[in-house]
Amino acid sequence: MTSRSCPLTKTPPGSRRGVQITVLLGLVLLVVLVPQNGGVPPGNTTKPKDVASRNNNISDSSIRNGEVITQANTAVLPSPESKQASDTPSTSGKQPRITISLVTSFWAQSPEQPVSPHRREIEEAILNNINNPHLDQVAIILDGSSSDANCNHFKERMDQLNVQFHKQLKQHNITVVDTGSIANKKRPTLTCVSRNDKQPNYYQMFLYATSPKVVAGDVVIVANADQAFDSSVQEARRLRENAVLLVPTSGFNKDLVPSPAHEHFLFLHGHTSQNYTEGVKARCRPRMLSWDAFVFHRTLLEGKLVRSRDFMRNTVEGTQDFFRMNEEGAENAAYWALWSHVQNAGYFKTCDVVQMWHFHGFEKMHAHLPNEMYWDSPTGKVPEPWRKPTIMQRGETPEGFLNRFVISNQ
């Protein structure tokens, strides 16, 4: 994959400076990425469990802070076309294949309710990820679930959209071309956890993402629901166990987005749409100071997030509350909370190795809450959640990762 956002300056042959730069870039790559067959824990020869065979019955005690879970529903979307080729395990003596789980949250809605434009965008981003053969599991935390709106309704809705999507592809004689080498040609397992409480906060999201009762993958991606991944997500299999990737969105440009996300976008906005005029632009810059996804090995964080207070912030009322996805600066604060628990890991920001595309052109579904504080830290240190957000925290963030990109020559 060619890096657009971090071009390399050519150095004349024999230049000592060129050698130093090459060595430095090689060290950066070695810190974060390893070959796909070398990314398993030392001495771990156990074959990863099949995603569909996991027991998804979750006890209330597995997730903290009063969360109530009503059901966990696991299903695999059937293909309207011919059955996909099976993911045959390797018998060549290589290390077990690293599996990837995507975890996100979505709100339940009754089938009788009208679908808002932005909800429809999120649905298509989720459907894109469910159809992405480079993911092994897509786990949806469905908040606000009830007898009228739960995982069963969500799955039925996804099934309907999936049939419509493939029908439209056939109608327009479109073949989805995947640009990567497909290691797993089966669709990822869809795991839906019904939750009758409100949207989970970031602390609860990371507890979900590190719970083996919810997540089956070795590598976990916690992302906003309106992010659509392409084949580059397979690079996450090469992530070292002691590294965390913070992935900014690549925005959107219909001429740059590869298959299959491009076809899902066309399905969303119609084949007569020439431009995505709602304001989403393609972007992937070295100084992107925001991100919408966290990528890590589940075992890196499992059992280590013991201080819920690190995932809280001050409110205008003088109290403290947990921050959630989509709140102003929540992703920055979540990074600080992770670092406060696991300081011996390397934190790297990249959107040119693992790319995700933002299906968000319509108006947001929520307004800023009256007690929502803005994190005033776009150019400095991410503030601790209990410090006053109005005070600019100068200095470099831990690991100095804000200006650091992972450069891939592949």
C-alpha contacts under 8 A as a table, 3 or more apart, distances in Angstrom:
res1	aa1	res2	aa2	distance
1	M	353	V	7.60
1	M	408	S	7.11
1	M	409	N	6.81
1	M	410	Q	5.11
2	T	408	S	7.49
2	T	409	N	6.74
2	T	410	Q	7.04
3	S	6	C	6.04
3	S	7	P	6.59
3	S	352	D	5.74
3	S	353	V	7.59
3	S	407	I	7.07
3	S	408	S	6.84
3	S	409	N	7.51
4	R	7	P	6.26
4	R	284	C	7.79
4	R	352	D	7.08
5	S	284	C	5.72
5	S	285	R	5.31
5	S	286	P	6.42
5	S	352	D	6.68
6	C	285	R	7.63
6	C	286	P	6.69
6	C	405	F	7.41
6	C	407	I	7.22
10	K	18	G	7.82
11	T	15	S	6.60
11	T	17	R	7.60
11	T	18	G	5.16
12	P	15	S	5.71
12	P	18	G	7.27
13	P	18	G	7.76
14	G	18	G	7.61
14	G	19	V	7.88
15	S	18	G	5.18
15	S	19	V	6.59
16	R	19	V	5.12
16	R	20	Q	6.31
17	R	20	Q	5.03
17	R	21	I	6.22
18	G	21	I	5.17
18	G	22	T	6.17
19	V	22	T	5.08
19	V	23	V	6.14
20	Q	23	V	5.15
20	Q	24	L	6.09
21	I	24	L	5.04
21	I	25	L	6.15
22	T	25	L	5.26
22	T	26	G	6.14
23	V	26	G	5.02
23	V	27	L	6.25
24	L	27	L	5.15
24	L	28	V	6.41
25	L	28	V	5.08
25	L	29	L	6.35
25	L	407	I	7.42
26	G	29	L	5.18
26	G	30	L	6.21
27	L	30	L	5.00
27	L	31	V	6.20
28	V	31	V	5.21
28	V	32	V	6.67
28	V	406	V	6.90
29	L	32	V	5.45
29	L	33	L	5.52
29	L	34	V	7.81
29	L	406	V	6.50
29	L	407	I	6.94
29	L	408	S	7.64
30	L	33	L	5.63
30	L	34	V	6.39
31	V	240	R	7.37
31	V	243	A	7.80
31	V	346	G	7.88
32	V	239	L	5.89
32	V	240	R	5.46
32	V	243	A	5.95
32	V	346	G	7.64
32	V	348	F	7.87
32	V	406	V	7.63
33	L	238	R	5.16
33	L	239	L	4.75
33	L	240	R	5.61
34	V	38	G	6.16
34	V	39	G	6.04
34	V	238	R	4.91
34	V	239	L	6.21
34	V	240	R	6.17
35	P	38	G	5.22
35	P	39	G	6.57
35	P	238	R	5.55
36	Q	39	G	5.73
36	Q	97	R	7.93
36	Q	98	I	7.54
36	Q	237	R	5.88
36	Q	238	R	4.74
37	N	40	V	7.35
37	N	94	K	6.79
37	N	95	Q	5.57
37	N	96	P	7.46
37	N	97	R	7.10
37	N	238	R	7.93
38	G	95	Q	7.14
38	G	238	R	7.61
39	G	98	I	7.23
39	G	237	R	7.00
39	G	238	R	5.68
39	G	239	L	6.68
39	G	240	R	6.11
39	G	241	E	7.32
40	V	44	N	6.58
40	V	95	Q	7.29
40	V	96	P	7.58
40	V	98	I	7.02
40	V	241	E	7.91
41	P	44	N	5.29
41	P	241	E	7.46
45	T	95	Q	6.90
45	T	96	P	6.97
46	T	96	P	7.29
47	K	96	P	5.49
47	K	97	R	7.84
48	P	96	P	6.87
48	P	97	R	7.45
48	P	98	I	7.69
48	P	99	T	7.61
48	P	218	D	7.96
49	K	53	S	7.24
49	K	54	R	7.44
49	K	216	A	7.41
50	D	53	S	5.43
50	D	54	R	6.99
50	D	216	A	7.84
51	V	54	R	5.75
51	V	136	D	7.26
51	V	137	Q	6.94
51	V	189	T	6.59
51	V	216	A	5.56
51	V	217	G	7.51
52	A	74	T	7.44
52	A	75	A	7.83
52	A	189	T	6.43
54	R	213	K	7.34
54	R	216	A	6.97
55	N	213	K	6.43
56	N	72	A	5.82
56	N	73	N	7.43
56	N	74	T	7.46
56	N	213	K	5.40
56	N	214	V	6.04
57	N	71	Q	7.24
57	N	72	A	6.08
57	N	213	K	7.04
58	I	62	S	6.78
58	I	69	I	7.41
58	I	71	Q	7.81
58	I	72	A	7.20
58	I	213	K	6.15
58	I	214	V	7.50
59	S	62	S	5.52
59	S	63	I	7.85
59	S	69	I	7.79
60	D	63	I	6.10
60	D	64	R	7.79
60	D	67	E	6.89
60	D	68	V	6.16
60	D	69	I	6.49
61	S	64	R	6.41
62	S	211	S	7.60
63	I	66	G	7.86
63	I	67	E	6.37
63	I	204	Q	6.78
63	I	207	L	6.35
63	I	208	Y	7.00
64	R	67	E	6.22
64	R	204	Q	7.07
64	R	207	L	8.00
67	E	195	R	7.76
67	E	197	D	6.62
68	V	195	R	6.02
68	V	196	N	6.24
68	V	197	D	6.30
69	I	72	A	7.85
69	I	193	V	7.26
69	I	194	S	6.02
69	I	195	R	4.57
69	I	196	N	6.51
70	T	193	V	7.89
70	T	194	S	5.65
70	T	195	R	5.79
70	T	196	N	6.72
71	Q	151	C	8.00
71	Q	193	V	6.03
71	Q	194	S	5.21
71	Q	195	R	7.40
72	A	151	C	7.70
72	A	191	T	7.25
72	A	192	C	5.76
72	A	193	V	4.31
72	A	194	S	5.98
73	N	151	C	6.36
73	N	152	N	7.44
73	N	191	T	6.00
73	N	192	C	5.10
73	N	193	V	6.20
73	N	194	S	7.73
74	T	189	T	7.29
74	T	190	L	5.84
74	T	191	T	4.39
74	T	192	C	6.03
75	A	155	K	7.89
75	A	189	T	6.31
75	A	190	L	5.34
75	A	191	T	6.42
76	V	187	R	7.25
76	V	188	P	7.06
76	V	189	T	5.00
76	V	190	L	5.53
77	L	130	I	7.84
77	L	159	D	6.45
77	L	162	N	8.00
77	L	187	R	7.34
77	L	189	T	7.71
77	L	190	L	7.34
78	P	159	D	7.90
79	S	82	S	6.71
79	S	83	K	6.32
79	S	84	Q	7.59
80	P	163	V	6.15
80	P	166	H	6.87
81	E	166	H	7.81
84	Q	185	K	6.07
84	Q	186	K	5.72
84	Q	187	R	7.94
85	A	185	K	5.68
85	A	186	K	6.51
86	S	184	N	7.42
86	S	185	K	6.23
86	S	186	K	5.98
87	D	183	A	7.14
87	D	184	N	5.05
87	D	185	K	6.02
87	D	186	K	6.43
90	S	93	G	7.20
90	S	94	K	7.01
90	S	96	P	7.86
91	T	94	K	7.39
98	I	217	G	7.62
98	I	218	D	6.00
98	I	219	V	7.24
98	I	237	R	5.61
99	T	135	L	7.47
99	T	136	D	5.94
99	T	216	A	7.94
99	T	217	G	4.76
99	T	218	D	5.19
99	T	219	V	6.22
99	T	237	R	6.95
100	I	134	H	7.89
100	I	135	L	5.46
100	I	136	D	5.32
100	I	137	Q	6.59
100	I	217	G	4.78
100	I	218	D	5.99
100	I	219	V	4.81
100	I	220	V	5.83
100	I	221	I	7.51
100	I	236	A	7.50
100	I	237	R	7.02
101	S	135	L	6.41
101	S	136	D	5.85
101	S	137	Q	4.58
101	S	138	V	5.83
101	S	139	A	7.16
101	S	215	V	6.54
101	S	216	A	6.75
101	S	217	G	4.81
101	S	218	D	7.42
101	S	219	V	6.30
101	S	220	V	4.88
101	S	221	I	6.17
102	L	135	L	7.33
102	L	137	Q	6.16
102	L	138	V	4.79
102	L	139	A	6.00
102	L	220	V	5.92
102	L	221	I	4.69
102	L	222	V	6.11
102	L	223	A	7.32
103	V	138	V	6.10
103	V	139	A	4.75
103	V	140	I	6.10
103	V	141	I	7.62
103	V	209	A	6.37
103	V	215	V	7.99
103	V	220	V	7.21
103	V	221	I	5.97
103	V	222	V	4.91
103	V	223	A	6.49
104	T	139	A	6.47
104	T	140	I	5.34
104	T	141	I	6.24
104	T	205	M	7.87
104	T	222	V	5.96
104	T	223	A	5.56
104	T	224	N	5.98
104	T	225	A	5.56
105	S	140	I	5.41
105	S	141	I	4.47
105	S	142	L	5.92
105	S	143	D	7.19
105	S	199	Q	7.41
105	S	200	P	7.60
105	S	224	N	7.35
105	S	225	A	6.29
106	F	140	I	6.65
106	F	141	I	6.17
106	F	142	L	5.06
106	F	143	D	6.34
106	F	199	Q	7.86
106	F	225	A	6.69
107	W	142	L	5.30
107	W	143	D	4.90
107	W	144	G	6.08
107	W	145	S	7.67
107	W	199	Q	7.29
108	A	142	L	5.70
108	A	143	D	5.92
108	A	144	G	5.55
108	A	145	S	5.39
108	A	149	A	5.49
108	A	150	N	5.97
108	A	151	C	7.86
108	A	154	F	7.36
109	Q	113	Q	6.81
109	Q	145	S	7.88
109	Q	148	D	7.99
109	Q	149	A	5.20
109	Q	150	N	7.56
110	S	113	Q	5.51
110	S	148	D	5.71
110	S	149	A	4.58
110	S	150	N	7.97
110	S	153	H	7.40
111	P	114	P	7.80
111	P	149	A	7.37
111	P	153	H	7.01
115	V	119	R	6.24
115	V	120	R	6.35
116	S	119	R	5.20
116	S	120	R	6.25
117	P	120	R	5.14
117	P	121	E	6.45
117	P	362	F	6.43
118	H	121	E	4.89
118	H	122	I	6.31
118	H	360	H	6.65
118	H	361	G	7.53
118	H	362	F	5.54
118	H	363	E	6.75
118	H	364	K	6.81
118	H	365	M	6.94
119	R	122	I	5.05
119	R	123	E	6.15
119	R	365	M	7.94
120	R	123	E	5.00
120	R	124	E	6.31
120	R	268	L	7.77
121	E	124	E	5.21
121	E	125	A	6.31
121	E	226	D	6.82
121	E	268	L	7.03
121	E	359	F	5.63
121	E	360	H	6.39
122	I	125	A	5.03
122	I	126	I	6.17
122	I	225	A	6.02
122	I	226	D	4.57
122	I	227	Q	7.82
122	I	359	F	6.70
122	I	360	H	7.67
123	E	126	I	5.13
123	E	127	L	6.08
123	E	158	M	7.70
123	E	226	D	7.83
124	E	127	L	4.86
124	E	128	N	5.98
124	E	264	H	6.51
124	E	265	F	7.58
124	E	268	L	6.66
124	E	359	F	7.88
125	A	128	N	5.04
125	A	129	N	6.38
125	A	225	A	7.05
125	A	226	D	5.41
125	A	227	Q	5.91
125	A	228	A	4.78
125	A	264	H	7.69
125	A	359	F	6.31
126	I	129	N	5.12
126	I	130	I	6.15
126	I	225	A	6.70
126	I	226	D	7.18
126	I	227	Q	7.84
126	I	228	A	7.00
127	L	130	I	4.92
127	L	131	N	6.17
127	L	158	M	6.76
127	L	161	L	7.71
127	L	162	N	7.04
127	L	264	H	7.98
128	N	131	N	5.18
128	N	132	N	6.20
128	N	228	A	6.16
128	N	229	F	7.41
128	N	260	P	7.12
128	N	261	A	6.05
128	N	264	H	6.19
129	N	132	N	4.89
129	N	135	L	7.45
129	N	138	V	7.20
129	N	228	A	6.11
129	N	229	F	6.16
130	I	133	P	8.00
130	I	135	L	7.88
130	I	137	Q	7.94
130	I	138	V	6.36
130	I	187	R	6.57
130	I	188	P	5.96
130	I	189	T	7.64
130	I	190	L	6.88
131	N	187	R	5.65
131	N	188	P	7.09
132	N	135	L	5.86
132	N	187	R	6.51
132	N	188	P	7.07
132	N	229	F	7.57
132	N	230	D	7.07
132	N	231	S	7.42
132	N	260	P	7.52
133	P	136	D	7.23
133	P	182	I	6.75
133	P	183	A	7.86
133	P	184	N	5.69
133	P	185	K	5.30
133	P	186	K	5.95
133	P	187	R	5.19
133	P	188	P	6.36
134	H	182	I	6.56
134	H	183	A	6.95
134	H	184	N	6.12
134	H	185	K	7.73
134	H	188	P	7.87
134	H	231	S	6.26
134	H	233	V	6.66
134	H	234	Q	5.53
135	L	138	V	7.34
135	L	184	N	7.93
135	L	187	R	7.66
135	L	188	P	5.57
135	L	233	V	7.50
135	L	234	Q	7.39
136	D	184	N	7.68
136	D	187	R	7.25
136	D	188	P	4.27
136	D	189	T	6.20
136	D	217	G	7.08
137	Q	188	P	4.63
137	Q	189	T	4.54
137	Q	190	L	5.93
137	Q	191	T	7.14
137	Q	215	V	7.85
137	Q	216	A	7.28
137	Q	217	G	7.05
138	V	188	P	6.45
138	V	189	T	6.15
138	V	190	L	4.99
138	V	191	T	6.09
139	A	190	L	6.00
139	A	191	T	4.54
139	A	192	C	5.74
139	A	193	V	7.55
139	A	214	V	7.43
139	A	215	V	7.19
140	I	190	L	7.67
140	I	191	T	6.16
140	I	192	C	4.73
140	I	193	V	6.19
141	I	192	C	6.08
141	I	193	V	4.97
141	I	194	S	6.44
141	I	195	R	7.00
142	L	145	S	6.40
142	L	150	N	7.21
142	L	151	C	6.97
142	L	192	C	6.74
142	L	193	V	5.83
142	L	194	S	4.98
142	L	195	R	5.76
143	D	194	S	6.44
143	D	195	R	4.79
143	D	196	N	5.90
143	D	197	D	5.96
143	D	198	K	5.49
143	D	199	Q	5.28
143	D	200	P	7.25
144	G	149	A	7.98
144	G	194	S	7.91
144	G	195	R	6.07
144	G	196	N	4.61
144	G	197	D	5.40
144	G	198	K	5.44
144	G	199	Q	7.26
145	S	148	D	7.77
145	S	149	A	5.45
145	S	150	N	4.75
145	S	151	C	7.65
145	S	194	S	5.61
145	S	195	R	5.36
145	S	196	N	4.52
145	S	197	D	7.45
146	S	149	A	5.10
146	S	150	N	5.69
146	S	196	N	6.17
147	S	150	N	6.48
149	A	152	N	7.84
149	A	153	H	6.02
149	A	154	F	7.65
150	N	153	H	5.49
150	N	154	F	6.31
150	N	194	S	5.94
151	C	154	F	4.84
151	C	155	K	6.01
151	C	192	C	5.81
151	C	193	V	6.82
151	C	194	S	5.72
152	N	155	K	5.25
152	N	156	E	6.25
153	H	156	E	5.10
153	H	157	R	6.16
154	F	157	R	5.11
154	F	158	M	6.26
155	K	158	M	5.06
155	K	159	D	6.09
156	E	159	D	5.04
156	E	160	Q	6.24
157	R	160	Q	5.15
157	R	161	L	6.27
158	M	161	L	5.11
158	M	162	N	5.97
159	D	162	N	5.08
159	D	163	V	6.28
160	Q	163	V	5.29
160	Q	164	Q	6.29
161	L	164	Q	5.03
161	L	165	F	5.96
162	N	165	F	5.03
162	N	166	H	6.34
163	V	166	H	5.40
163	V	167	K	6.06
164	Q	167	K	4.99
164	Q	168	Q	6.12
165	F	168	Q	5.27
165	F	169	L	6.32
165	F	264	H	7.52
165	F	267	F	6.40
166	H	169	L	4.96
166	H	170	K	6.22
167	K	170	K	5.19
167	K	171	Q	6.09
168	Q	171	Q	4.84
168	Q	172	H	6.14
168	Q	267	F	7.33
169	L	172	H	5.36
169	L	173	N	5.89
169	L	174	I	4.96
169	L	175	T	7.02
170	K	173	N	4.83
170	K	174	I	6.18
171	Q	174	I	7.79
176	V	259	S	6.09
176	V	260	P	5.83
176	V	263	E	7.12
177	V	259	S	5.79
177	V	260	P	6.88
178	D	181	S	7.78
178	D	182	I	7.86
178	D	231	S	6.91
178	D	258	P	7.89
178	D	259	S	5.66
178	D	260	P	6.51
179	T	231	S	6.67
179	T	258	P	7.53
179	T	259	S	7.17
180	G	231	S	5.56
180	G	232	S	7.33
182	I	185	K	6.01
184	N	187	R	7.80
191	T	214	V	7.77
195	R	198	K	7.77
197	D	200	P	7.82
199	Q	324	R	7.64
200	P	203	Y	7.86
200	P	204	Q	5.68
200	P	205	M	6.14
200	P	324	R	6.86
201	N	204	Q	5.36
201	N	205	M	6.19
201	N	322	F	6.00
201	N	323	F	5.70
201	N	324	R	4.31
201	N	325	M	7.04
202	Y	205	M	4.88
202	Y	206	F	6.27
202	Y	311	F	6.81
202	Y	322	F	7.38
202	Y	323	F	6.23
202	Y	324	R	5.13
202	Y	325	M	6.57
202	Y	334	A	6.80
203	Y	206	F	5.41
203	Y	207	L	6.35
203	Y	308	S	6.52
203	Y	311	F	5.80
203	Y	322	F	7.62
204	Q	207	L	4.88
204	Q	208	Y	6.14
205	M	208	Y	5.07
205	M	209	A	6.12
205	M	222	V	7.73
206	F	209	A	4.78
206	F	210	T	6.11
206	F	222	V	7.63
207	L	210	T	5.28
207	L	211	S	6.10
207	L	302	E	7.86
207	L	305	L	7.71
208	Y	211	S	5.26
208	Y	214	V	6.27
208	Y	215	V	7.40
209	A	214	V	7.09
209	A	215	V	6.09
209	A	220	V	6.70
209	A	221	I	7.97
209	A	222	V	7.02
209	A	298	R	7.25
210	T	214	V	7.92
210	T	215	V	6.82
210	T	220	V	7.98
210	T	298	R	5.30
210	T	299	T	7.32
210	T	301	L	6.55
210	T	302	E	4.96
210	T	303	G	7.75
211	S	214	V	5.48
211	S	215	V	5.95
211	S	302	E	7.06
212	P	215	V	5.01
212	P	216	A	5.98
213	K	216	A	7.58
215	V	220	V	7.84
217	G	220	V	6.35
217	G	298	R	7.65
218	D	297	H	5.79
218	D	298	R	5.89
218	D	299	T	7.73
219	V	236	A	7.08
219	V	237	R	6.80
219	V	295	V	7.03
219	V	296	F	5.62
219	V	297	H	4.32
219	V	298	R	5.82
220	V	294	F	7.99
220	V	295	V	5.71
220	V	296	F	5.52
220	V	297	H	5.96
220	V	298	R	5.91
221	I	293	A	6.56
221	I	294	F	5.57
221	I	295	V	4.52
221	I	296	F	6.74
222	V	293	A	5.41
222	V	294	F	5.19
222	V	295	V	6.62
223	A	227	Q	7.05
223	A	292	D	5.71
223	A	293	A	4.12
223	A	294	F	6.50
224	N	227	Q	5.94
224	N	292	D	5.91
224	N	293	A	6.67
224	N	325	M	7.01
224	N	326	N	7.81
226	D	358	H	6.05
226	D	359	F	5.34
226	D	360	H	6.54
227	Q	249	T	7.41
227	Q	292	D	7.97
227	Q	356	M	5.82
227	Q	357	W	5.44
227	Q	358	H	4.90
227	Q	359	F	6.17
228	A	261	A	6.49
228	A	356	M	5.33
228	A	357	W	4.98
228	A	358	H	6.42
228	A	359	F	6.94
229	F	232	S	7.48
229	F	233	V	6.37
229	F	261	A	7.06
229	F	355	Q	6.43
229	F	356	M	4.46
229	F	357	W	6.34
230	D	233	V	6.15
230	D	258	P	6.84
230	D	259	S	6.94
230	D	260	P	6.70
230	D	261	A	6.15
230	D	355	Q	6.77
230	D	356	M	6.53
231	S	234	Q	6.09
232	S	235	E	5.76
232	S	353	V	6.71
232	S	354	V	5.15
232	S	355	Q	6.05
233	V	236	A	5.74
233	V	354	V	5.27
233	V	355	Q	6.83
234	Q	237	R	5.83
234	Q	354	V	7.93
235	E	238	R	5.65
235	E	239	L	7.41
235	E	353	V	7.03
235	E	354	V	6.45
236	A	239	L	5.33
236	A	295	V	7.37
236	A	354	V	7.15
239	L	243	A	6.84
239	L	296	F	7.46
239	L	297	H	7.77
240	R	243	A	5.51
240	R	297	H	7.85
241	E	296	F	7.28
241	E	297	H	5.62
241	E	299	T	7.94
241	E	300	L	6.55
242	N	297	H	7.83
242	N	300	L	6.64
242	N	344	N	7.55
242	N	345	A	4.85
242	N	346	G	6.34
243	A	296	F	6.62
243	A	345	A	5.28
243	A	346	G	4.56
243	A	347	Y	5.86
243	A	348	F	7.44
244	V	294	F	6.92
244	V	295	V	5.66
244	V	296	F	4.92
244	V	297	H	7.93
244	V	345	A	7.02
244	V	346	G	6.13
244	V	347	Y	4.84
244	V	348	F	6.23
245	L	294	F	5.74
245	L	295	V	4.91
245	L	296	F	6.62
245	L	347	Y	6.00
245	L	348	F	4.97
245	L	349	K	5.65
245	L	350	T	6.82
246	L	291	W	6.09
246	L	292	D	7.50
246	L	293	A	5.84
246	L	294	F	4.85
246	L	295	V	6.52
246	L	347	Y	7.24
246	L	348	F	6.05
246	L	349	K	4.61
246	L	350	T	6.37
247	V	291	W	5.21
247	V	292	D	6.07
247	V	293	A	5.08
247	V	294	F	6.33
247	V	295	V	7.68
247	V	349	K	5.82
247	V	350	T	5.24
247	V	351	C	5.35
247	V	354	V	7.15
247	V	355	Q	7.57
248	P	284	C	7.46
248	P	288	M	6.96
248	P	290	S	6.00
248	P	291	W	3.67
248	P	292	D	5.44
248	P	293	A	6.86
248	P	349	K	7.43
248	P	350	T	6.71
248	P	351	C	5.50
248	P	356	M	7.92
249	T	283	R	7.53
249	T	284	C	7.37
249	T	291	W	6.35
249	T	292	D	6.18
249	T	351	C	6.68
249	T	355	Q	6.99
249	T	356	M	5.50
249	T	357	W	5.96
249	T	358	H	6.30
250	S	282	A	5.60
250	S	283	R	4.90
250	S	284	C	5.26
250	S	351	C	6.43
250	S	355	Q	6.21
250	S	356	M	5.77
250	S	357	W	5.37
250	S	358	H	6.92
251	G	280	V	6.04
251	G	281	K	5.25
251	G	282	A	4.28
251	G	283	R	5.36
251	G	284	C	7.76
251	G	356	M	7.73
251	G	357	W	5.35
251	G	358	H	4.93
252	F	256	L	7.75
252	F	257	V	6.95
252	F	280	V	5.62
252	F	281	K	5.00
252	F	282	A	4.32
252	F	283	R	7.45
252	F	357	W	5.60
252	F	358	H	5.75
252	F	359	F	7.40
253	N	256	L	5.34
253	N	257	V	6.07
253	N	276	Y	7.55
253	N	280	V	7.60
253	N	281	K	5.98
253	N	282	A	5.05
254	K	257	V	5.51
254	K	262	H	6.60
254	K	265	F	7.83
254	K	275	N	7.49
254	K	276	Y	7.20
256	L	282	A	7.99
257	V	261	A	6.56
257	V	262	H	5.47
257	V	357	W	7.38
258	P	261	A	6.15
258	P	262	H	5.59
259	S	262	H	5.04
259	S	263	E	6.26
260	P	263	E	5.36
260	P	264	H	6.49
261	A	264	H	5.08
261	A	265	F	6.20
261	A	357	W	7.83
262	H	265	F	5.07
262	H	266	L	6.35
263	E	266	L	5.02
263	E	267	F	6.16
264	H	267	F	4.97
264	H	268	L	6.11
265	F	268	L	4.94
265	F	269	H	6.21
265	F	359	F	7.82
266	L	269	H	5.30
266	L	270	G	5.17
266	L	271	H	5.52
266	L	273	S	7.74
267	F	270	G	5.34
267	F	271	H	7.04
269	H	273	S	6.27
270	G	273	S	5.66
271	H	274	Q	7.76
273	S	276	Y	7.44
276	Y	279	G	7.21
276	Y	280	V	7.16
276	Y	361	G	7.62
277	T	280	V	7.42
277	T	361	G	7.72
278	E	361	G	4.59
278	E	362	F	6.26
279	G	361	G	5.98
280	V	358	H	7.49
280	V	360	H	6.91
280	V	361	G	5.72
284	C	288	M	7.17
284	C	351	C	5.94
284	C	352	D	6.80
285	R	288	M	5.47
286	P	403	N	5.99
286	P	404	R	7.22
286	P	405	F	6.65
287	R	402	L	6.67
287	R	403	N	5.84
288	M	291	W	7.66
288	M	402	L	7.70
289	L	378	P	6.26
289	L	379	T	7.54
289	L	402	L	6.72
290	S	331	E	7.24
290	S	332	N	6.95
291	W	331	E	6.58
291	W	332	N	7.80
292	D	331	E	6.78
296	F	300	L	7.03
297	H	300	L	5.42
297	H	301	L	7.50
298	R	301	L	5.86
298	R	302	E	5.92
299	T	302	E	4.99
301	L	304	K	5.33
301	L	305	L	6.67
301	L	342	V	7.46
302	E	305	L	7.28
303	G	306	V	7.23
304	K	341	H	6.62
304	K	342	V	7.57
305	L	308	S	7.37
305	L	338	L	7.74
305	L	341	H	6.26
306	V	341	H	7.90
307	R	310	D	5.86
307	R	311	F	7.85
308	S	311	F	5.51
308	S	312	M	7.20
309	R	312	M	5.30
310	D	337	A	5.25
310	D	340	S	7.67
310	D	384	E	7.68
310	D	385	P	6.50
311	F	322	F	5.77
311	F	323	F	6.58
311	F	333	A	7.42
311	F	334	A	6.62
311	F	337	A	5.93
311	F	385	P	6.89
312	M	320	Q	6.01
312	M	321	D	5.10
312	M	322	F	4.18
312	M	323	F	5.93
312	M	385	P	5.68
312	M	386	W	7.02
313	R	320	Q	5.27
313	R	321	D	5.60
313	R	322	F	6.35
313	R	323	F	6.75
313	R	385	P	4.27
313	R	386	W	5.12
313	R	387	R	7.78
314	N	318	G	6.30
314	N	319	T	5.81
314	N	320	Q	4.58
314	N	321	D	6.63
314	N	373	M	7.50
314	N	385	P	6.76
314	N	386	W	5.55
314	N	387	R	7.33
314	N	388	K	7.11
314	N	389	P	7.89
315	T	318	G	5.39
315	T	319	T	5.43
315	T	320	Q	5.79
315	T	321	D	6.90
315	T	371	N	5.36
315	T	372	E	6.50
315	T	373	M	6.30
316	V	319	T	7.39
316	V	371	N	5.33
316	V	372	E	7.48
316	V	373	M	7.05
317	E	371	N	7.03
320	Q	386	W	7.62
323	F	327	E	6.90
323	F	330	A	6.07
324	R	327	E	5.92
324	R	330	A	6.29
325	M	330	A	6.09
325	M	331	E	6.97
326	N	329	G	7.98
326	N	330	A	6.71
326	N	331	E	7.98
327	E	330	A	5.33
327	E	368	H	7.45
327	E	372	E	7.40
328	E	372	E	7.52
328	E	373	M	7.24
328	E	374	Y	5.49
328	E	375	W	6.49
329	G	332	N	5.31
329	G	333	A	6.38
329	G	374	Y	6.61
329	G	375	W	5.18
330	A	333	A	5.08
330	A	334	A	6.01
331	E	334	A	4.94
331	E	335	Y	6.23
332	N	335	Y	5.18
332	N	336	W	6.55
332	N	382	V	6.22
333	A	336	W	5.09
333	A	337	A	6.27
333	A	382	V	6.52
333	A	383	P	7.06
333	A	384	E	7.14
333	A	385	P	6.51
334	A	337	A	4.99
334	A	338	L	6.25
335	Y	338	L	5.18
335	Y	339	W	6.21
336	W	339	W	5.08
336	W	340	S	6.07
336	W	382	V	6.47
336	W	383	P	7.60
336	W	384	E	6.89
337	A	340	S	5.12
337	A	341	H	6.63
337	A	384	E	7.95
338	L	341	H	5.35
338	L	342	V	6.10
339	W	342	V	5.04
339	W	343	Q	5.09
339	W	345	A	7.86
339	W	398	P	7.78
340	S	343	Q	6.08
342	V	345	A	6.08
343	Q	346	G	7.93
346	G	399	E	6.81
347	Y	399	E	6.50
347	Y	401	F	6.35
348	F	401	F	5.43
348	F	402	L	7.84
348	F	404	R	6.57
348	F	405	F	6.78
348	F	406	V	7.13
349	K	401	F	6.31
349	K	402	L	6.70
349	K	403	N	7.97
349	K	404	R	6.39
349	K	405	F	5.78
349	K	406	V	7.27
350	T	353	V	6.31
350	T	354	V	6.98
350	T	404	R	7.83
350	T	405	F	5.24
350	T	406	V	5.88
351	C	354	V	5.53
351	C	355	Q	5.24
351	C	356	M	7.63
352	D	355	Q	6.03
352	D	406	V	7.72
352	D	407	I	7.51
352	D	408	S	7.90
353	V	406	V	6.97
353	V	407	I	7.10
353	V	408	S	6.32
360	H	363	E	7.96
364	K	367	A	7.39
368	H	372	E	6.30
369	L	372	E	5.08
373	M	389	P	6.99
374	Y	389	P	6.68
374	Y	390	T	7.70
375	W	383	P	7.72
375	W	389	P	5.25
375	W	390	T	7.16
376	D	389	P	5.86
376	D	390	T	5.81
376	D	391	I	6.99
376	D	392	M	5.92
377	S	380	G	5.31
377	S	381	K	6.38
377	S	382	V	5.89
377	S	383	P	7.08
377	S	392	M	5.90
377	S	393	Q	6.52
379	T	394	R	7.74
380	G	392	M	7.02
380	G	393	Q	5.54
380	G	394	R	4.69
380	G	395	G	5.56
380	G	396	E	6.24
380	G	397	T	7.10
381	K	392	M	7.93
381	K	393	Q	5.03
381	K	394	R	5.55
381	K	395	G	5.53
381	K	396	E	5.57
381	K	397	T	4.84
382	V	393	Q	6.85
382	V	397	T	6.59
383	P	387	R	6.50
383	P	389	P	6.87
383	P	393	Q	6.16
384	E	387	R	5.51
385	P	388	K	7.98
385	P	389	P	7.81
388	K	391	I	5.83
389	P	392	M	7.35
396	E	400	G	5.72
397	T	400	G	5.13
397	T	401	F	6.98
397	T	402	L	7.27
398	P	401	F	7.22
400	G	403	N	7.05
400	G	404	R	7.34
401	F	404	R	4.87
401	F	405	F	7.80
